[in-house]
Amino acid sequence: MKIGYARVSTQDQSLDVQLDALEKAGCEKIYQEKMSGMKDDRPQLHDLLKYAREGDVLVVYKLDRLGRSTKRLIELSDELQERGVELVSIRDSIDTTTAVGKAMFRMLAVLSEMERDLISERTRAGLESARARGRSGGRPKKDKKEIEKALKLYDTEQYTVKEIEEMTSVSKATLYREIRKRKGKEKIV
């Protein structure tokens, strides 16, 4: 039996491309989930591995859908091999039913991990370069005067939080965070 596994990292990403490819590949059962590949605790993958039997073929769209590290991919491959379950990766053209497919699987896993490491290094270098030029990432900080004004309005108990938001452009979350900070300082004193 061909069993498919589809995964995306975030809730707002779509599984459609993977599901279409898995159905086209002839998968009779497809497990799907939306969570990071860095997490080892993926319930649908766990259920798939429990369900798979000797002679079954696990089909994925790409290897990185199974795991993000070479170590994890090789562990999964070894587990599948021990249980007599083959692995097919559609986009990577890997089929572990052949010796060449097994070798390619291991080489591509190494190259995938190296690519992620390089992207990470480039990102860190870019952030360091930006910091050296005086730029920092993240949201711009709210104007302290606006926050102080919002806190004073809040203290008067004459305005709703929504009205304070409109008058100062300080969000409800920021206002409540500043109120908690202020209460925390009062306890210390």
C-alpha positions, 0 to 999 in steps of 0.5 A: 500500500502507498501511504502519503505524508504531507506537512507544512510548517505553519497554519497559514500555509497550504498542503494542496500542492503536496496532496495533489502530488501524493494522490497522483502518485497513487497514495491510498491513505494520506496523513497530513499536518501543519507543524514545524519539521524541527519538532520530533513530536508530530502526531500524524507522522507518529500515527503513520509510522504505527500504521505502516506495515512491511511491503508498504511504501511511504511517499512524500513530496520532498524529503524535508517534509519528513525531517529537517536534519540529516540525523532525523532523516537517516533515523527514519530511513533506518526505522522504515528499512528495519520494518520493510517499508520503502520510501519514495520522495517525488520531487527528489526522485528518490526510491529506496527500493533500489540501491541507487535510491538509498545512496541518493537519499543519504546524499540529498539529506546531507545536502539539504542540511548543508543548504539550511545551515548556509541560509542560517549563516547568511541570515546571521551575517546580514543581521550583524551587518545591519546592526553594524550600520545602526539598524536593528530588526523588529517592530519600531518602539512606541513613542514614550510620550504617547505611552505616558499619555495613555497611562495618564488617561488610563489612570483618570478612569474616565476613558475606555481602553478603546478610547485611549487607543484611538487618542494615543495610537497605543495598542491595548496590548502595549497599554496593558503591558506597560500597566503590568510593568508599572505594577511590577515596579510598585511591588519592588519598592 
